[in-house]
Amino acid sequence: MRRRTENEKKAMGLITPILREINIKQATRGYVPLVDVLCYAYANPMATFQKAMKELMAGNYYVGVKRDEEVDYVEERY
């Protein structure tokens, strides 16, 4: 796991109460990646979403989250 910067830790203190207020629990699937992206975006306001995900996926492992090159694209048929 990558270590959060001081600005990311500050963002964590701002984001966690908001998520608690809107009733998103820490046990909710996707909570950790969501918080990491929000914290990174707060600490690096000029970073694009792709840059944030590249940075976070390089240092973190999220269960159930695949890198784009690992995703198998399946053609949907109706």
PDB file of N, CA, C and O in Angstrom, chain B, residues numbered from 101:
ATOM      1  N   MET B 101       0.840  -1.179   0.000  1.00  0.00           N
ATOM      2  CA  MET B 101       0.000   0.000   0.000  1.00  0.00           C
ATOM      3  C   MET B 101       0.888   1.248   0.000  1.00  0.00           C
ATOM      4  O   MET B 101       1.901   1.314   0.697  1.00  0.00           O
ATOM      5  N   ARG B 102       0.489   2.202  -0.779  1.00  0.00           N
ATOM      6  CA  ARG B 102       1.244   3.443  -0.797  1.00  0.00           C
ATOM      7  C   ARG B 102       0.845   4.306   0.394  1.00  0.00           C
ATOM      8  O   ARG B 102      -0.280   4.232   0.888  1.00  0.00           O
ATOM      9  N   ARG B 103       1.771   5.108   0.832  1.00  0.00           N
ATOM     10  CA  ARG B 103       1.497   5.986   1.967  1.00  0.00           C
ATOM     11  C   ARG B 103       0.830   7.262   1.474  1.00  0.00           C
ATOM     12  O   ARG B 103       1.187   7.799   0.425  1.00  0.00           O
ATOM     13  N   ARG B 104      -0.127   7.731   2.231  1.00  0.00           N
ATOM     14  CA  ARG B 104      -0.808   8.987   1.887  1.00  0.00           C
ATOM     15  C   ARG B 104       0.078  10.170   2.255  1.00  0.00           C
ATOM     16  O   ARG B 104       0.812  10.140   3.243  1.00  0.00           O
ATOM     17  N   THR B 105      -0.013  11.213   1.432  1.00  0.00           N
ATOM     18  CA  THR B 105       0.704  12.451   1.732  1.00  0.00           C
ATOM     19  C   THR B 105      -0.044  13.193   2.833  1.00  0.00           C
ATOM     20  O   THR B 105      -1.149  12.801   3.210  1.00  0.00           O
ATOM     21  N   GLU B 106       0.548  14.249   3.341  1.00  0.00           N
ATOM     22  CA  GLU B 106      -0.101  15.038   4.393  1.00  0.00           C
ATOM     23  C   GLU B 106      -1.407  15.660   3.891  1.00  0.00           C
ATOM     24  O   GLU B 106      -2.392  15.715   4.627  1.00  0.00           O
ATOM     25  N   ASN B 107      -1.415  16.127   2.636  1.00  0.00           N
ATOM     26  CA  ASN B 107      -2.649  16.694   2.079  1.00  0.00           C
ATOM     27  C   ASN B 107      -3.729  15.632   1.919  1.00  0.00           C
ATOM     28  O   ASN B 107      -4.910  15.922   2.106  1.00  0.00           O
ATOM     29  N   GLU B 108      -3.343  14.413   1.577  1.00  0.00           N
ATOM     30  CA  GLU B 108      -4.313  13.327   1.460  1.00  0.00           C
ATOM     31  C   GLU B 108      -4.880  12.968   2.827  1.00  0.00           C
ATOM     32  O   GLU B 108      -6.064  12.653   2.945  1.00  0.00           O
ATOM     33  N   LYS B 109      -4.044  13.013   3.856  1.00  0.00           N
ATOM     34  CA  LYS B 109      -4.527  12.753   5.217  1.00  0.00           C
ATOM     35  C   LYS B 109      -5.511  13.846   5.654  1.00  0.00           C
ATOM     36  O   LYS B 109      -6.506  13.569   6.324  1.00  0.00           O
ATOM     37  N   LYS B 110      -5.217  15.082   5.266  1.00  0.00           N
ATOM     38  CA  LYS B 110      -6.129  16.191   5.572  1.00  0.00           C
ATOM     39  C   LYS B 110      -7.471  15.974   4.867  1.00  0.00           C
ATOM     40  O   LYS B 110      -8.529  16.185   5.459  1.00  0.00           O
ATOM     41  N   ALA B 111      -7.423  15.555   3.613  1.00  0.00           N
ATOM     42  CA  ALA B 111      -8.638  15.291   2.851  1.00  0.00           C
ATOM     43  C   ALA B 111      -9.435  14.161   3.476  1.00  0.00           C
ATOM     44  O   ALA B 111     -10.666  14.193   3.476  1.00  0.00           O
ATOM     45  N   MET B 112      -8.749  13.168   4.003  1.00  0.00           N
ATOM     46  CA  MET B 112      -9.422  12.033   4.645  1.00  0.00           C
ATOM     47  C   MET B 112     -10.302  12.526   5.793  1.00  0.00           C
ATOM     48  O   MET B 112     -11.415  12.036   5.984  1.00  0.00           O
ATOM     49  N   GLY B 113      -9.800  13.488   6.548  1.00  0.00           N
ATOM     50  CA  GLY B 113     -10.577  14.058   7.641  1.00  0.00           C
ATOM     51  C   GLY B 113     -11.800  14.829   7.174  1.00  0.00           C
ATOM     52  O   GLY B 113     -12.769  14.967   7.921  1.00  0.00           O
ATOM     53  N   LEU B 114     -11.766  15.332   5.948  1.00  0.00           N
ATOM     54  CA  LEU B 114     -12.904  16.056   5.388  1.00  0.00           C
ATOM     55  C   LEU B 114     -13.901  15.113   4.717  1.00  0.00           C
ATOM     56  O   LEU B 114     -15.112  15.323   4.796  1.00  0.00           O
ATOM     57  N   ILE B 115     -13.393  14.085   4.064  1.00  0.00           N
ATOM     58  CA  ILE B 115     -14.237  13.182   3.276  1.00  0.00           C
ATOM     59  C   ILE B 115     -14.994  12.181   4.137  1.00  0.00           C
ATOM     60  O   ILE B 115     -16.175  11.929   3.899  1.00  0.00           O
ATOM     61  N   THR B 116     -14.334  11.614   5.127  1.00  0.00           N
ATOM     62  CA  THR B 116     -14.943  10.571   5.949  1.00  0.00           C
ATOM     63  C   THR B 116     -16.260  11.015   6.597  1.00  0.00           C
ATOM     64  O   THR B 116     -17.231  10.261   6.537  1.00  0.00           O
ATOM     65  N   PRO B 117     -16.340  12.199   7.210  1.00  0.00           N
ATOM     66  CA  PRO B 117     -17.624  12.620   7.786  1.00  0.00           C
ATOM     67  C   PRO B 117     -18.726  12.809   6.739  1.00  0.00           C
ATOM     68  O   PRO B 117     -19.900  12.563   7.014  1.00  0.00           O
ATOM     69  N   ILE B 118     -18.338  13.245   5.547  1.00  0.00           N
ATOM     70  CA  ILE B 118     -19.339  13.424   4.485  1.00  0.00           C
ATOM     71  C   ILE B 118     -19.911  12.078   4.072  1.00  0.00           C
ATOM     72  O   ILE B 118     -21.126  11.931   3.943  1.00  0.00           O
ATOM     73  N   LEU B 119     -19.045  11.098   3.865  1.00  0.00           N
ATOM     74  CA  LEU B 119     -19.511   9.766   3.490  1.00  0.00           C
ATOM     75  C   LEU B 119     -20.362   9.147   4.592  1.00  0.00           C
ATOM     76  O   LEU B 119     -21.342   8.457   4.310  1.00  0.00           O
ATOM     77  N   ARG B 120     -19.993   9.389   5.834  1.00  0.00           N
ATOM     78  CA  ARG B 120     -20.785   8.892   6.957  1.00  0.00           C
ATOM     79  C   ARG B 120     -22.162   9.554   6.986  1.00  0.00           C
ATOM     80  O   ARG B 120     -23.166   8.903   7.273  1.00  0.00           O
ATOM     81  N   GLU B 121     -22.198  10.851   6.688  1.00  0.00           N
ATOM     82  CA  GLU B 121     -23.457  11.602   6.683  1.00  0.00           C
ATOM     83  C   GLU B 121     -24.408  11.104   5.588  1.00  0.00           C
ATOM     84  O   GLU B 121     -25.621  11.053   5.796  1.00  0.00           O
ATOM     85  N   ILE B 122     -23.867  10.743   4.439  1.00  0.00           N
ATOM     86  CA  ILE B 122     -24.735  10.246   3.359  1.00  0.00           C
ATOM     87  C   ILE B 122     -24.880   8.722   3.413  1.00  0.00           C
ATOM     88  O   ILE B 122     -25.347   8.085   2.469  1.00  0.00           O
ATOM     89  N   ASN B 123     -24.464   8.166   4.548  1.00  0.00           N
ATOM     90  CA  ASN B 123     -24.700   6.758   4.875  1.00  0.00           C
ATOM     91  C   ASN B 123     -23.978   5.771   3.948  1.00  0.00           C
ATOM     92  O   ASN B 123     -24.524   4.728   3.589  1.00  0.00           O
ATOM     93  N   ILE B 124     -22.741   6.119   3.568  1.00  0.00           N
ATOM     94  CA  ILE B 124     -21.893   5.170   2.857  1.00  0.00           C
ATOM     95  C   ILE B 124     -20.945   4.583   3.889  1.00  0.00           C
ATOM     96  O   ILE B 124     -20.066   5.273   4.406  1.00  0.00           O
ATOM     97  N   LYS B 125     -21.130   3.316   4.180  1.00  0.00           N
ATOM     98  CA  LYS B 125     -20.374   2.648   5.233  1.00  0.00           C
ATOM     99  C   LYS B 125     -19.017   2.165   4.729  1.00  0.00           C
ATOM    100  O   LYS B 125     -18.839   1.897   3.541  1.00  0.00           O
ATOM    101  N   GLN B 126     -18.065   2.059   5.656  1.00  0.00           N
ATOM    102  CA  GLN B 126     -16.732   1.581   5.293  1.00  0.00           C
ATOM    103  C   GLN B 126     -16.762   0.154   4.778  1.00  0.00           C
ATOM    104  O   GLN B 126     -15.870  -0.244   4.030  1.00  0.00           O
ATOM    105  N   ALA B 127     -17.750  -0.614   5.153  1.00  0.00           N
ATOM    106  CA  ALA B 127     -17.867  -1.993   4.703  1.00  0.00           C
ATOM    107  C   ALA B 127     -18.446  -2.093   3.291  1.00  0.00           C
ATOM    108  O   ALA B 127     -18.497  -3.177   2.711  1.00  0.00           O
ATOM    109  N   THR B 128     -18.881  -0.961   2.746  1.00  0.00           N
ATOM    110  CA  THR B 128     -19.452  -0.946   1.396  1.00  0.00           C
ATOM    111  C   THR B 128     -18.364  -1.258   0.380  1.00  0.00           C
ATOM    112  O   THR B 128     -17.251  -0.737   0.448  1.00  0.00           O
ATOM    113  N   ARG B 129     -18.719  -2.122  -0.563  1.00  0.00           N
ATOM    114  CA  ARG B 129     -17.771  -2.483  -1.608  1.00  0.00           C
ATOM    115  C   ARG B 129     -17.400  -1.231  -2.407  1.00  0.00           C
ATOM    116  O   ARG B 129     -18.277  -0.485  -2.841  1.00  0.00           O
ATOM    117  N   GLY B 130     -16.109  -1.008  -2.598  1.00  0.00           N
ATOM    118  CA  GLY B 130     -15.632   0.144  -3.346  1.00  0.00           C
ATOM    119  C   GLY B 130     -15.345   1.363  -2.500  1.00  0.00           C
ATOM    120  O   GLY B 130     -14.944   2.400  -3.030  1.00  0.00           O
ATOM    121  N   TYR B 131     -15.542   1.263  -1.183  1.00  0.00           N
ATOM    122  CA  TYR B 131     -15.331   2.408  -0.297  1.00  0.00           C
ATOM    123  C   TYR B 131     -13.870   2.872  -0.328  1.00  0.00           C
ATOM    124  O   TYR B 131     -13.598   4.062  -0.484  1.00  0.00           O
ATOM    125  N   VAL B 132     -12.942   1.937  -0.182  1.00  0.00           N
ATOM    126  CA  VAL B 132     -11.519   2.296  -0.099  1.00  0.00           C
ATOM    127  C   VAL B 132     -11.014   2.926  -1.400  1.00  0.00           C
ATOM    128  O   VAL B 132     -10.372   3.975  -1.346  1.00  0.00           O
ATOM    129  N   PRO B 133     -11.280   2.326  -2.571  1.00  0.00           N
ATOM    130  CA  PRO B 133     -10.828   3.001  -3.796  1.00  0.00           C
ATOM    131  C   PRO B 133     -11.458   4.383  -3.980  1.00  0.00           C
ATOM    132  O   PRO B 133     -10.796   5.311  -4.442  1.00  0.00           O
ATOM    133  N   LEU B 134     -12.723   4.517  -3.622  1.00  0.00           N
ATOM    134  CA  LEU B 134     -13.396   5.810  -3.731  1.00  0.00           C
ATOM    135  C   LEU B 134     -12.720   6.850  -2.853  1.00  0.00           C
ATOM    136  O   LEU B 134     -12.439   7.961  -3.303  1.00  0.00           O
ATOM    137  N   VAL B 135     -12.460   6.498  -1.613  1.00  0.00           N
ATOM    138  CA  VAL B 135     -11.803   7.431  -0.690  1.00  0.00           C
ATOM    139  C   VAL B 135     -10.403   7.773  -1.187  1.00  0.00           C
ATOM    140  O   VAL B 135      -9.991   8.931  -1.122  1.00  0.00           O
ATOM    141  N   ASP B 136      -9.666   6.775  -1.685  1.00  0.00           N
ATOM    142  CA  ASP B 136      -8.324   7.040  -2.196  1.00  0.00           C
ATOM    143  C   ASP B 136      -8.342   8.009  -3.378  1.00  0.00           C
ATOM    144  O   ASP B 136      -7.509   8.912  -3.455  1.00  0.00           O
ATOM    145  N   VAL B 137      -9.285   7.823  -4.291  1.00  0.00           N
ATOM    146  CA  VAL B 137      -9.383   8.721  -5.456  1.00  0.00           C
ATOM    147  C   VAL B 137      -9.759  10.125  -5.002  1.00  0.00           C
ATOM    148  O   VAL B 137      -9.190  11.106  -5.481  1.00  0.00           O
ATOM    149  N   LEU B 138     -10.708  10.227  -4.087  1.00  0.00           N
ATOM    150  CA  LEU B 138     -11.116  11.550  -3.595  1.00  0.00           C
ATOM    151  C   LEU B 138      -9.970  12.256  -2.873  1.00  0.00           C
ATOM    152  O   LEU B 138      -9.758  13.453  -3.064  1.00  0.00           O
ATOM    153  N   CYS B 139      -9.243  11.528  -2.055  1.00  0.00           N
ATOM    154  CA  CYS B 139      -8.106  12.115  -1.334  1.00  0.00           C
ATOM    155  C   CYS B 139      -7.014  12.555  -2.303  1.00  0.00           C
ATOM    156  O   CYS B 139      -6.448  13.639  -2.159  1.00  0.00           O
ATOM    157  N   TYR B 140      -6.722  11.715  -3.285  1.00  0.00           N
ATOM    158  CA  TYR B 140      -5.694  12.056  -4.275  1.00  0.00           C
ATOM    159  C   TYR B 140      -6.117  13.290  -5.070  1.00  0.00           C
ATOM    160  O   TYR B 140      -5.302  14.176  -5.327  1.00  0.00           O
ATOM    161  N   ALA B 141      -7.387  13.347  -5.459  1.00  0.00           N
ATOM    162  CA  ALA B 141      -7.890  14.491  -6.222  1.00  0.00           C
ATOM    163  C   ALA B 141      -7.818  15.778  -5.396  1.00  0.00           C
ATOM    164  O   ALA B 141      -7.501  16.841  -5.932  1.00  0.00           O
ATOM    165  N   TYR B 142      -8.105  15.690  -4.116  1.00  0.00           N
ATOM    166  CA  TYR B 142      -8.016  16.862  -3.242  1.00  0.00           C
ATOM    167  C   TYR B 142      -6.570  17.342  -3.137  1.00  0.00           C
ATOM    168  O   TYR B 142      -6.299  18.541  -3.211  1.00  0.00           O
ATOM    169  N   ALA B 143      -5.653  16.404  -2.966  1.00  0.00           N
ATOM    170  CA  ALA B 143      -4.244  16.750  -2.781  1.00  0.00           C
ATOM    171  C   ALA B 143      -3.571  17.183  -4.085  1.00  0.00           C
ATOM    172  O   ALA B 143      -2.587  17.922  -4.060  1.00  0.00           O
ATOM    173  N   ASN B 144      -4.098  16.727  -5.214  1.00  0.00           N
ATOM    174  CA  ASN B 144      -3.501  17.030  -6.522  1.00  0.00           C
ATOM    175  C   ASN B 144      -4.586  17.555  -7.468  1.00  0.00           C
ATOM    176  O   ASN B 144      -5.024  16.826  -8.358  1.00  0.00           O
ATOM    177  N   PRO B 145      -5.024  18.796  -7.292  1.00  0.00           N
ATOM    178  CA  PRO B 145      -6.176  19.299  -8.051  1.00  0.00           C
ATOM    179  C   PRO B 145      -5.959  19.380  -9.559  1.00  0.00           C
ATOM    180  O   PRO B 145      -6.933  19.420 -10.310  1.00  0.00           O
ATOM    181  N   MET B 146      -4.729  19.405 -10.015  1.00  0.00           N
ATOM    182  CA  MET B 146      -4.464  19.510 -11.449  1.00  0.00           C
ATOM    183  C   MET B 146      -4.326  18.137 -12.120  1.00  0.00           C
ATOM    184  O   MET B 146      -4.198  18.057 -13.342  1.00  0.00           O
ATOM    185  N   ALA B 147      -4.352  17.074 -11.342  1.00  0.00           N
ATOM    186  CA  ALA B 147      -4.187  15.724 -11.895  1.00  0.00           C
ATOM    187  C   ALA B 147      -5.469  15.263 -12.580  1.00  0.00           C
ATOM    188  O   ALA B 147      -6.572  15.542 -12.110  1.00  0.00           O
ATOM    189  N   THR B 148      -5.310  14.562 -13.682  1.00  0.00           N
ATOM    190  CA  THR B 148      -6.467  13.991 -14.373  1.00  0.00           C
ATOM    191  C   THR B 148      -6.875  12.699 -13.677  1.00  0.00           C
ATOM    192  O   THR B 148      -6.120  12.152 -12.873  1.00  0.00           O
ATOM    193  N   PHE B 149      -8.060  12.220 -13.989  1.00  0.00           N
ATOM    194  CA  PHE B 149      -8.531  10.963 -13.411  1.00  0.00           C
ATOM    195  C   PHE B 149      -7.608   9.813 -13.805  1.00  0.00           C
ATOM    196  O   PHE B 149      -7.297   8.954 -12.979  1.00  0.00           O
ATOM    197  N   GLN B 150      -7.172   9.794 -15.059  1.00  0.00           N
ATOM    198  CA  GLN B 150      -6.289   8.724 -15.521  1.00  0.00           C
ATOM    199  C   GLN B 150      -4.962   8.739 -14.766  1.00  0.00           C
ATOM    200  O   GLN B 150      -4.442   7.683 -14.406  1.00  0.00           O
ATOM    201  N   LYS B 151      -4.413   9.926 -14.525  1.00  0.00           N
ATOM    202  CA  LYS B 151      -3.149  10.031 -13.781  1.00  0.00           C
ATOM    203  C   LYS B 151      -3.353   9.559 -12.341  1.00  0.00           C
ATOM    204  O   LYS B 151      -2.508   8.855 -11.788  1.00  0.00           O
ATOM    205  N   ALA B 152      -4.464   9.945 -11.745  1.00  0.00           N
ATOM    206  CA  ALA B 152      -4.746   9.523 -10.373  1.00  0.00           C
ATOM    207  C   ALA B 152      -4.856   8.008 -10.285  1.00  0.00           C
ATOM    208  O   ALA B 152      -4.277   7.396  -9.387  1.00  0.00           O
ATOM    209  N   MET B 153      -5.588   7.400 -11.202  1.00  0.00           N
ATOM    210  CA  MET B 153      -5.753   5.945 -11.171  1.00  0.00           C
ATOM    211  C   MET B 153      -4.435   5.229 -11.435  1.00  0.00           C
ATOM    212  O   MET B 153      -4.155   4.202 -10.818  1.00  0.00           O
ATOM    213  N   LYS B 154      -3.627   5.758 -12.342  1.00  0.00           N
ATOM    214  CA  LYS B 154      -2.326   5.147 -12.624  1.00  0.00           C
ATOM    215  C   LYS B 154      -1.446   5.172 -11.378  1.00  0.00           C
ATOM    216  O   LYS B 154      -0.799   4.179 -11.044  1.00  0.00           O
ATOM    217  N   GLU B 155      -1.429   6.308 -10.698  1.00  0.00           N
ATOM    218  CA  GLU B 155      -0.635   6.452  -9.476  1.00  0.00           C
ATOM    219  C   GLU B 155      -1.145   5.531  -8.366  1.00  0.00           C
ATOM    220  O   GLU B 155      -0.357   4.862  -7.698  1.00  0.00           O
ATOM    221  N   LEU B 156      -2.454   5.502  -8.174  1.00  0.00           N
ATOM    222  CA  LEU B 156      -3.025   4.691  -7.095  1.00  0.00           C
ATOM    223  C   LEU B 156      -2.903   3.193  -7.374  1.00  0.00           C
ATOM    224  O   LEU B 156      -2.615   2.418  -6.462  1.00  0.00           O
ATOM    225  N   MET B 157      -3.115   2.786  -8.604  1.00  0.00           N
ATOM    226  CA  MET B 157      -3.033   1.361  -8.943  1.00  0.00           C
ATOM    227  C   MET B 157      -1.597   0.857  -8.905  1.00  0.00           C
ATOM    228  O   MET B 157      -1.367  -0.339  -8.730  1.00  0.00           O
ATOM    229  N   ALA B 158      -0.619   1.762  -9.068  1.00  0.00           N
ATOM    230  CA  ALA B 158       0.784   1.354  -9.004  1.00  0.00           C
ATOM    231  C   ALA B 158       1.183   0.997  -7.577  1.00  0.00           C
ATOM    232  O   ALA B 158       2.027   0.127  -7.362  1.00  0.00           O
ATOM    233  N   GLY B 159       0.577   1.668  -6.606  1.00  0.00           N
ATOM    234  CA  GLY B 159       0.980   1.453  -5.220  1.00  0.00           C
ATOM    235  C   GLY B 159      -0.015   0.697  -4.370  1.00  0.00           C
ATOM    236  O   GLY B 159       0.326   0.265  -3.269  1.00  0.00           O
ATOM    237  N   ASN B 160      -1.237   0.522  -4.849  1.00  0.00           N
ATOM    238  CA  ASN B 160      -2.286  -0.133  -4.062  1.00  0.00           C
ATOM    239  C   ASN B 160      -2.849  -1.315  -4.820  1.00  0.00           C
ATOM    240  O   ASN B 160      -2.798  -1.368  -6.049  1.00  0.00           O
ATOM    241  N   TYR B 161      -3.381  -2.250  -4.079  1.00  0.00           N
ATOM    242  CA  TYR B 161      -4.075  -3.379  -4.683  1.00  0.00           C
ATOM    243  C   TYR B 161      -5.493  -3.358  -4.148  1.00  0.00           C
ATOM    244  O   TYR B 161      -5.710  -3.461  -2.941  1.00  0.00           O
ATOM    245  N   TYR B 162      -6.452  -3.226  -5.038  1.00  0.00           N
ATOM    246  CA  TYR B 162      -7.854  -3.197  -4.641  1.00  0.00           C
ATOM    247  C   TYR B 162      -8.514  -4.491  -5.092  1.00  0.00           C
ATOM    248  O   TYR B 162      -8.456  -4.841  -6.271  1.00  0.00           O
ATOM    249  N   VAL B 163      -9.134  -5.194  -4.173  1.00  0.00           N
ATOM    250  CA  VAL B 163      -9.844  -6.419  -4.512  1.00  0.00           C
ATOM    251  C   VAL B 163     -11.012  -6.073  -5.421  1.00  0.00           C
ATOM    252  O   VAL B 163     -11.828  -5.214  -5.084  1.00  0.00           O
ATOM    253  N   GLY B 164     -11.099  -6.726  -6.558  1.00  0.00           N
ATOM    254  CA  GLY B 164     -12.210  -6.515  -7.480  1.00  0.00           C
ATOM    255  C   GLY B 164     -12.022  -5.376  -8.453  1.00  0.00           C
ATOM    256  O   GLY B 164     -12.885  -5.160  -9.304  1.00  0.00           O
ATOM    257  N   VAL B 165     -10.923  -4.633  -8.365  1.00  0.00           N
ATOM    258  CA  VAL B 165     -10.660  -3.540  -9.295  1.00  0.00           C
ATOM    259  C   VAL B 165      -9.536  -3.975 -10.208  1.00  0.00           C
ATOM    260  O   VAL B 165      -8.449  -4.317  -9.743  1.00  0.00           O
ATOM    261  N   LYS B 166      -9.793  -3.966 -11.519  1.00  0.00           N
ATOM    262  CA  LYS B 166      -8.796  -4.402 -12.485  1.00  0.00           C
ATOM    263  C   LYS B 166      -8.251  -3.211 -13.250  1.00  0.00           C
ATOM    264  O   LYS B 166      -8.946  -2.223 -13.485  1.00  0.00           O
ATOM    265  N   ARG B 167      -6.992  -3.331 -13.629  1.00  0.00           N
ATOM    266  CA  ARG B 167      -6.424  -2.332 -14.525  1.00  0.00           C
ATOM    267  C   ARG B 167      -7.075  -2.496 -15.884  1.00  0.00           C
ATOM    268  O   ARG B 167      -7.562  -3.574 -16.225  1.00  0.00           O
ATOM    269  N   ASP B 168      -7.081  -1.425 -16.655  1.00  0.00           N
ATOM    270  CA  ASP B 168      -7.758  -1.440 -17.950  1.00  0.00           C
ATOM    271  C   ASP B 168      -7.228  -2.550 -18.855  1.00  0.00           C
ATOM    272  O   ASP B 168      -8.002  -3.179 -19.576  1.00  0.00           O
ATOM    273  N   GLU B 169      -5.913  -2.799 -18.827  1.00  0.00           N
ATOM    274  CA  GLU B 169      -5.359  -3.825 -19.708  1.00  0.00           C
ATOM    275  C   GLU B 169      -5.729  -5.236 -19.245  1.00  0.00           C
ATOM    276  O   GLU B 169      -5.578  -6.191 -20.006  1.00  0.00           O
ATOM    277  N   GLU B 170      -6.208  -5.377 -18.016  1.00  0.00           N
ATOM    278  CA  GLU B 170      -6.605  -6.680 -17.503  1.00  0.00           C
ATOM    279  C   GLU B 170      -8.076  -6.985 -17.750  1.00  0.00           C
ATOM    280  O   GLU B 170      -8.516  -8.119 -17.558  1.00  0.00           O
ATOM    281  N   VAL B 171      -8.828  -5.993 -18.168  1.00  0.00           N
ATOM    282  CA  VAL B 171     -10.268  -6.168 -18.348  1.00  0.00           C
ATOM    283  C   VAL B 171     -10.536  -6.886 -19.658  1.00  0.00           C
ATOM    284  O   VAL B 171     -10.022  -6.495 -20.706  1.00  0.00           O
ATOM    285  N   ASP B 172     -11.331  -7.922 -19.595  1.00  0.00           N
ATOM    286  CA  ASP B 172     -11.760  -8.621 -20.798  1.00  0.00           C
ATOM    287  C   ASP B 172     -13.037  -7.958 -21.288  1.00  0.00           C
ATOM    288  O   ASP B 172     -14.037  -7.917 -20.572  1.00  0.00           O
ATOM    289  N   TYR B 173     -13.002  -7.453 -22.477  1.00  0.00           N
ATOM    290  CA  TYR B 173     -14.184  -6.816 -23.037  1.00  0.00           C
ATOM    291  C   TYR B 173     -15.044  -7.879 -23.716  1.00  0.00           C
ATOM    292  O   TYR B 173     -14.578  -8.603 -24.596  1.00  0.00           O
ATOM    293  N   VAL B 174     -16.258  -7.959 -23.311  1.00  0.00           N
ATOM    294  CA  VAL B 174     -17.188  -8.942 -23.848  1.00  0.00           C
ATOM    295  C   VAL B 174     -18.237  -8.203 -24.650  1.00  0.00           C
ATOM    296  O   VAL B 174     -18.813  -7.219 -24.188  1.00  0.00           O
ATOM    297  N   GLU B 175     -18.477  -8.682 -25.843  1.00  0.00           N
ATOM    298  CA  GLU B 175     -19.494  -8.059 -26.672  1.00  0.00           C
ATOM    299  C   GLU B 175     -20.863  -8.461 -26.169  1.00  0.00           C
ATOM    300  O   GLU B 175     -21.157  -9.648 -26.029  1.00  0.00           O
ATOM    301  N   GLU B 176     -21.702  -7.473 -25.897  1.00  0.00           N
ATOM    302  CA  GLU B 176     -23.046  -7.769 -25.405  1.00  0.00           C
ATOM    303  C   GLU B 176     -23.965  -8.020 -26.575  1.00  0.00           C
ATOM    304  O   GLU B 176     -23.916  -7.321 -27.587  1.00  0.00           O
ATOM    305  N   ARG B 177     -24.792  -9.013 -26.426  1.00  0.00           N
ATOM    306  CA  ARG B 177     -25.753  -9.346 -27.477  1.00  0.00           C
ATOM    307  C   ARG B 177     -27.149  -9.204 -26.924  1.00  0.00           C
ATOM    308  O   ARG B 177     -27.440  -9.641 -25.811  1.00  0.00           O
ATOM    309  N   TYR B 178     -28.002  -8.597 -27.703  1.00  0.00           N
ATOM    310  CA  TYR B 178     -29.375  -8.384 -27.254  1.00  0.00           C
ATOM    311  C   TYR B 178     -30.316  -9.259 -28.034  1.00  0.00           C
ATOM    312  O   TYR B 178     -31.525  -9.226 -27.802  1.00  0.00           O
TER     313      TYR B 178
END
